[in-house]
Amino acid sequence: MKKVRVLFLPDVDANNTNAQSLNVREIALRLDPERFYSTLWYEHEPDPRLRNLPGIRLQPLPTRGKTLRLLREMLGDYDIVAYMDYSPASYMFVHLPRVLRGAKAVLHVEAPSSQLTNPSRLLRFLYAGVQSRCDIYTAITEFIAGELQSSAKKKASYILPVGVDTNLFSPPAERTNPVPGVLFAGTLIERKGPQHVLDAAAQFPNAVFRIVGAGREGFEEVLRRKIAQSNLKNLTLEGPRTQLQMLEIMRQSDIFLLPSRLEGIPKVTLEAAATGLPCVVFRDYETPSVVDGITGFQVATLEEMMQALARLISDRSLRERLGAAGREHVKNFDWDSVSRQWQSAYLEIAEAR
């Protein structure tokens, strides 16, 4: 039986905490090596779990001539080029005649198009050129599929959610914090809403707040200045952390807060739920990772966000009940189960004319 050959574009470096990089690793690790042969890129040091495995080929990505190297590989003997991005190589690939490029370009849409805020002229050009010309589109949720249809007039052939390793992300034996701990984790940009965490810390001095994530576009310094100006003693800005460090931070916390309004399925909400944390998110993007009133709260306004936080901060039994329900719910998103959906989709895509 001929194996399906898949080229994944995100790099899989061990220290890369980007959600797409983490997703690709989990998918590739679980594709049946009897049926798939996957090629993965790395820049410095790949995730050690991927080394010396049947069905996986690791390729170093050069610092110079990257675009031509990527394009040359994309034109190799592949059935699928997965996780298409908005790079010059992807743009050139999808604009070649189909008879020359061979492999099917698969765009995995994981967020609304409005997530692309203040793009450069080049990025707008690449985004439009790649998004309009891929062969297959998948969406992370039904909501994102609808948004893709309305904004780009493209139909998602598959709904492919992302997952979480529930064996790795698990709750602590007991949560005994004398003061409730509220955690935000994500890229420190305005769109993600970490500035609202500062407002929450000011409103709830009886809780401890932690902001974990890498800064971008100077927004980390904006937050630092606001923290100093407001003299927030109950909030810490901690910078980026590895996946294992994040696991321990989640186990040390009591509530997960994500004030972003533009997401698909935020990976951190799956990880938080797996560790037994109730989550507070906005309902704008209808994530299935949080069931309103059951595993956490989906809110419509900042006022509702503060009200939900107030309930969770003041009521330990509510936190425990919602956290336990979240742990059960997120088992539906365990990577071992979710990856089977990806495998079935890739087999169909490869076999389709």
N, C-alpha and C positions, 0 to 999 in steps of 0.2 A: 504494500500500500504506500503510495506516494505521500510523503509528509507535507503538511501545509507550512510554507515558509513565511514567517512574519518578521518584519523589521519594525522595531519600536523606536521612535525618535527621541523621547526624553532620556537624558543620561541617568545612569543608575549608580552614581557615586555614593559611597557609604555615608558621607556627611551631608548629602543633599536631602533636605527635609521638605522640598517642594512636593505638594500633594500628588501631582502627576507622576513624578519619579517614584514615589512610594507605591502608587497604584500599579505602575508597570511592573515593578519587582514582584509584587504579590501575584499578579496575573501570570507572569512568565514562570514563576516557581511552581504554579499549579497546572499549567497546560500539560496534557498528556505527552510525554516525550516519544511515545510510539506513534503519535499522530501530528506532532508539531515540531518545528525547528525554529527557534527564536534567536534573532540577533539583537544585541543590546549594546548601547554606547556607554563609555565612561571617559572622564577627563583625567582623573588622578588615581583613585583607588576605588574599584567597584565594591558593591555590597558583597561581603565574603560569602554569603549564602548562595550566590549565583555561580561561584567558581566550580569548575570541574564537574558540571552536571550534564548528563546526556540531554540533548535537545536544546542546549543553550550555548550560544557563541558570544563572547565578549569582545568588543572592538574598541581600541583606544581612539579617542577623538582628538585630532591634532589641533594645536593652538593656531597654526597658520594653514591657510587653504581649506578652512573648515567647510565652506559652502560647496566647493567643488568635490571634496571628499564625501560629504553627505549625499550630494546628487549622484555621484558615481555609484555609491552603495544602493541608493534608491532604485537605480536602473539595473540592479543585479537581478538574480533569478529568485524573485519573491512573488508570492501570491498576494500579500497584503502589506501595505505600509501603514502602520497603526499610530494613532495619536499624532496625526498631522498637526503641525504648528504653523506659526505665521513668520517663518524664516524665509530668506531669499531662496534657499534650496527647495523648500516646499513650493514656493511660488513658481519657480522654474519647472519643477516636476509636473505640477498639475496643468501647466500651459503647454506641455509637450503633447503631440498627437498620441492618442491612446495606444495606437499600435506600437509606438516606440517605448512607452513607459511600462507596459505589461502589467505591473502590480496595481491592485485597486487601492486608491487613496481613501482611507477611512478617517473621518473627522469625528472625534468624540466630544460632543458639546456638553460642558459641565456647568455652565453658568449663563445667565442672560447676556445678550449682546451689549446691554447698557453697562455691563461691568467694565467695558473698555472706556475708561474715563481719561480725558485729556490726552489722547494718543498723539504721537508725533505724526507728521505728514507721511513719513515712510511706513509707520505701523498701520495707519489707515489704509494705505495702498496695498500692503501685503495682506492685511486682514480681508479686505474686500476681494482681492484676487484669489486667495486660497479658499475662503469660505464658499465662494460661488461655484467652484469647479471640482470639488471632491466627488468621488464616485458613490460613497456610502456615508450616511450620517447616522450617528447614534446619539441618544440623549440620556442624561443621568436620571431624569425623572419625567413624569408625564407633563408637569408644568413647564419644564425646559423644552420638551418636544413641542408644546403649543406655542411657546415663545419663538422657537426656531421657525415654525411654520408662518407665524404672523410677521416676523421681522425680516426673514430672509427667503420666505417662500420655499423652504426646503423641508421635506418630510423625513422624519427620523424613522429609519427602518427597524431600529431596535431600541428598547429601553434597557440600558445597562447601568445598574447602580454600582457604586463603589462599596467597599467593605471594610471590615476591621478584623484583626486577629483577636478573637475573644479568649484565646488561650494566653496570649501575652497581656492584653489589656483586661485586667480583672480587678475586682474591688479589694480593698484591704480587709483584714479580718474584722476590724472595727474602726469607726471614726470617733475620736474622742476629743476633738478640738474644743477648748473652752469657749473660744470665740469663732463663729462661723467664718470659713474662708471662701471667698468668691474668686473664681479664676476666669481670666480672659486669655485665650491663646490664638495667635494669628499674626499676619503681617501688620506692622504698625504703619498703616496708611489711613487717611480720613474715611475712605469708603468702608473700612471694616468696623468703624465706630469705637475705637479705644478711648476717644475723648469722652464718650458717654460713661465709660467706666469711672473716670475721674469725677463726674457729676454724682454717680452712685456712691463713691467713696465719701464724698462730702456729705451726702444725705444720710448715710448709715455709718456713723463713727463706731458703732458697736459690732462692726464686721471688719475683717481684714481682706484686702483686695490685692491680687497679683496680676500683673500684665506681663505675658511671656511672648516674645516673638522678635523677629528681626525688623529693624527700622528700614524705611524706604523713603526716598525723596525728602529727607530731612525732617520727617514728621515725628521721629523719636525725640528730637531736640525740642520741638514744639510742645510735646507732652511733658518733657522734663521741666520746661519753664513754667508751665501751668501748675505742675505739682508743687514746685517751689513757691510760686505766687500764692497758691491756696493753702500752703503749709499742710499738705495731706500726710499725716504721720501713719495712716493706716493703709497706705498703698505703696507697693514696690514695683519698679520697672526693671525687669530682669534680663532682657535680651533674649536671643535665640537659644534653644535647647535641643538636644538630640531626642530621638523618639523614646529611648529608654529613660532619659531624664524627665521627659514630659509625662511618662507613665507614673513615675514617683510623685511628681507635682500634682497630678490628678488624684492620686491616692491620698495626698495630704490635704486636698481641698474638700469642700462640702457642696458647692454650687458652681455650675458653669454658665457663664454669661457671654453671649455673642451678639452685640448690637448691630451687626451688619444687615443690610437690606438687599444685598445682591449676592446670592449664592445658588448652589444647586442642592447637593447634599454635603454640608460642611463636614469634612473628614473628622475634624476635632469633636463634633457633636457625637459621632459614632464612638470615638475613643472615650469621650467623657461618659457616655451612657454605659459603655462596657465596664468602666470602673465604678459604676454606681452613683454617678452624679446626675441630679436633676438639671435640665438645661432650660435656659430662658433665651428664646430667639424671636426674631420678627417673622410674622406669617407671610410677608410679601412674596416669598419664593416657595412656600408650601412644602417645606422639606418633610419627607416621610420619616426622618430620623428622630423627630420629636413629636409625640402624640400629646396634643394639648389637654392639660388637666390630668393626664395619666402618667406620663414620664417626665413632664416638665410643663412649660407654658410657651405658647406661640402668641405673641402680642402684636397689637396694631399700632401703638403709639409709645412714645417715651414715657408718658405717664403710666400706661399699663405696665411697662417694663419695671418701673419703680415699684408699682403695687405688687407685682409678682415677686420681686426681690424681697420686699418687706415681708410677705407671707413666708417665704422660704427661710429668711434669716431668723425670724421669730419662732419658727415651728420646726423643731428637730424631727418629730414624728412624720411630718409632711415630707421633709427632705428624704428621710429613710424610705418612706413608702414609694415616692416617685422614683427615687434612685433604684430601688429593687425592681420596679416595673420597667425602668429603662434598661436594666441589665437583661431582663428577659426579652424585651422587644428587640434589642439590637442583635440577638442571636439570629434573627432573620437576615442580618447583613454580614454574617460571618463569611470571611473570604473563601472558605472551603465550599460554601454553598453558592456565593455570588460568582466565583470564578467559573463554575459550570455553565452559567448563563453566557459568560464571555466565550467560553470554548465552543458552545453550540452555535453562537452567532458567527464566530470566525470560520467554523466549518461550512456554514451556509454561504457566507460571503465568498469564500474561496471556490466553492463548487458552482456558484451561480454563474451563468453566462454573462 
